[in-house]
Amino acid sequence: MLSVRPKVAELAFQLYGRALHPELFKVFRSCRAQRGDHEARLDITSAGHVITWRYRGLTLTEVAAAANHPLPKRRRLLNYRLRDERSDRVECRGGIVYETTFQLDTIAPELFWVLQQELAREGERSGLMHQFDSSGRMALGALSYMHVETRSRSMRVQAFHTFPDDFAIVRSRSTFELP
């Protein structure tokens, strides 16, 4: 199955206060993380990722996808184009807090390839990783890597998505905190 990533300029970062239907996304890799009463499903998708986090009836879904991807508007809490760097915080019912920081970096080609190789090595050791097919312009395809850390009162997910055609890396760090 061919798995080529869209252009980095087409990406958006969104948060929903609900679950999204899995058939909305082409998922390449998945895993689950759980600690106490909170759990998450992490998916690497064609454009980025989906994190569905649950705690006692509350569901938050973070999506990094193409801006033109047909996603619902209902209960969308955040919606940003992926450009430069941005941080945000959402306080939810019951004292639950979601915080995120994401950034888009365009870097020199030689540094890009070093970072891509480091992410690939790390992905082989731990976390969730998918190597995409080459777009034809570059010899190597894009890479997505996600790492989750669980604590009794929080979950932190770091995600890295590379875009070889643009020598760009999208990095995000999201934290789901219990009261």
C-alpha positions in Angstrom: 0.0 0.0 0.0 1.5 3.3 -1.1 1.8 5.8 1.8 3.0 9.2 0.8 2.5 12.2 3.0 0.9 15.5 1.8 2.8 18.8 1.7 3.6 20.3 5.1 2.0 23.6 4.0 -1.4 21.8 4.0 -1.4 20.7 7.6 -3.7 21.8 10.5 -3.6 20.9 14.2 -7.0 20.4 15.9 -8.5 19.4 19.2 -12.0 17.9 19.7 -14.0 17.4 22.8 -15.3 14.1 21.5 -14.1 10.9 19.7 -13.9 11.0 15.9 -14.8 8.1 13.7 -11.7 6.0 12.9 -12.8 5.6 9.3 -12.1 9.3 8.8 -8.4 8.5 8.8 -6.0 6.2 6.9 -4.1 4.7 9.9 -0.7 3.1 9.4 0.3 2.3 13.0 -1.5 2.3 16.3 -0.9 1.6 20.0 -2.7 2.0 23.3 -1.4 3.5 26.5 -3.2 3.3 29.9 -2.4 4.3 33.4 -5.1 4.1 36.2 -8.4 5.6 34.9 -7.0 7.4 31.9 -6.1 5.8 28.5 -5.2 6.8 25.0 -5.1 5.4 21.5 -2.3 6.8 19.4 -2.6 6.5 15.6 0.0 7.5 12.9 -2.1 8.6 9.9 -1.3 9.6 6.3 -0.8 13.3 7.3 0.2 13.1 10.9 -1.5 11.6 13.9 -4.7 11.2 16.0 -4.6 10.9 19.8 -7.9 9.8 21.4 -7.6 10.3 25.2 -10.3 9.2 27.7 -10.9 9.7 31.4 -14.2 8.9 33.2 -16.5 9.8 30.3 -14.5 12.7 29.0 -12.9 12.2 25.5 -10.4 14.6 23.9 -9.1 13.9 20.4 -6.0 15.7 19.0 -5.6 15.6 15.2 -2.7 16.6 13.0 -4.1 16.3 9.5 -4.4 18.0 6.2 -6.4 21.2 6.5 -8.7 20.2 3.7 -9.3 16.8 5.4 -13.1 16.5 5.8 -13.4 16.6 9.6 -16.4 17.7 11.6 -16.7 21.1 13.2 -19.0 20.0 16.0 -17.2 20.2 19.4 -13.9 21.3 17.9 -12.0 23.2 20.6 -8.9 24.2 18.8 -8.0 24.7 15.1 -4.7 26.0 13.9 -2.8 25.9 10.6 0.6 24.3 11.3 3.0 27.2 11.0 5.9 28.4 13.1 5.3 27.6 16.8 2.2 27.8 18.9 1.2 26.8 22.5 -2.3 26.5 23.9 -4.2 25.3 26.9 -7.7 24.1 27.3 -9.4 23.6 30.7 -12.1 20.9 30.7 -14.8 19.9 33.0 -13.7 18.3 36.2 -10.4 20.2 36.3 -8.8 18.3 33.5 -6.2 20.3 31.6 -4.9 19.8 28.0 -1.8 21.6 27.0 0.0 21.5 23.7 3.0 23.0 22.0 3.7 22.4 18.3 6.1 23.9 15.8 7.1 23.6 12.2 10.8 23.8 11.5 12.4 24.0 8.1 16.0 23.1 8.4 19.2 22.6 6.3 19.1 19.4 4.3 22.2 17.9 6.0 20.7 18.5 9.5 17.3 17.2 8.3 18.8 13.8 7.3 20.7 13.5 10.6 17.5 14.1 12.5 15.5 11.7 10.3 18.0 9.0 11.0 18.0 9.7 14.8 14.2 9.4 14.8 14.3 6.2 12.9 16.8 4.7 15.4 14.7 5.8 18.3 11.5 4.5 16.7 13.1 1.1 16.4 13.9 1.0 20.1 10.7 2.5 21.6 7.5 4.3 20.8 5.4 4.1 17.6 6.9 4.7 14.2 6.0 4.5 10.5 8.3 5.1 7.5 6.4 6.4 4.5 7.2 5.7 0.9 9.3 8.2 -1.0 7.4 10.8 -3.0 9.8 10.2 -5.9 11.5 13.5 -5.4 13.7 12.3 -2.5 15.3 8.9 -2.0 13.8 8.5 1.5 10.2 8.9 2.5 8.8 10.8 5.4 8.8 9.4 8.9 6.4 9.7 11.9 7.4 8.9 15.4 5.3 9.1 18.6 6.4 8.6 22.2 4.1 8.4 25.2 4.9 8.9 28.9 2.3 8.0 31.4 2.1 9.1 35.0 -0.6 8.5 37.6 -2.1 12.0 37.0 -0.9 12.8 33.5 0.0 11.5 30.0 2.4 13.3 27.7 2.7 12.5 24.0 5.6 13.7 21.8 5.2 13.4 18.1 7.6 14.1 15.2 6.6 14.1 11.6 9.2 14.7 8.8 8.6 16.1 5.4 11.6 15.4 3.2 10.4 17.3 0.1 10.4 20.5 2.2 13.2 19.6 4.7 10.7 20.2 7.4 9.9 18.6 10.8 6.6 19.1 12.7 7.1 18.5 16.5 4.3 18.5 19.0 4.1 17.8 22.8 0.7 17.4 24.3 -0.1 16.8 28.0 -3.4 15.5 29.4 -3.5 16.3 33.1 -5.9 15.1 35.7 -7.0 17.4 38.6 
